[in-house]
């Protein structure tokens, strides 16, 4: 996934976020603006409300291939409900439409057992990618 530009990416406010004055934990939003210098991500919610979050307070779907690989490698060790939820998430991601990605985020939100396998912070791999670029 492209970590440099989050514009128009669907994200979910972390369901376990403690200090959210807007009480948007678990709600899905679209990134309007990613202000990297101040670690601010501006998002818009379905109800028209706008907010600013630190990237660590948001979650987005992992790449569909990563979810698929996890299913194939670790599927037999997963709880049946988590396996079914991840499988549905992967199938929805295959459609590559905003509506399908929204539904996939909803499924992930409603199944906490899938959070580590289906969701990631929007910018968690940035330093790794920069290190790779400088070492070549």
Steps between C-alpha positions, in 0.01 A plus 500: 500500500616850431588662831599835352158627399198417712265734312160333447600194705230349716606478863339408829555681827658245730214337697706506820607865475465643850513878450277589209297812583274429201431141614561359152660174612430230242355742244616490140619814322681613186833677513472853364850621568815343637725758663818305553706774664275518806389135487143609441244321287181688416199274453135542406226280640181387330293747704703795365707541815873569456778419745877486533678190628854379548569210259541260795137567596374374164486157336471398136470170323816306434578409142268227372794275409630522857158401634482212251848377594408510868185296430695239308783478752316531830137426412488160667608650833241782494169499675229413245326839534829687450580288193157572350531872571849518345382305198209743451738795539733357236212434258370854544848641439511307171217719372722809539207739548457757777172338607661157527794641698254677732319171559833324561591761763161448666556125516846553648364750753234255615748211539778599743674166441585617148648841587864389504457298180290740291583850624810715527594855588506714186870587519662224699744388227632841398836479685563149368441614143729800546775280642470269202525795261814638665680168515484434128 
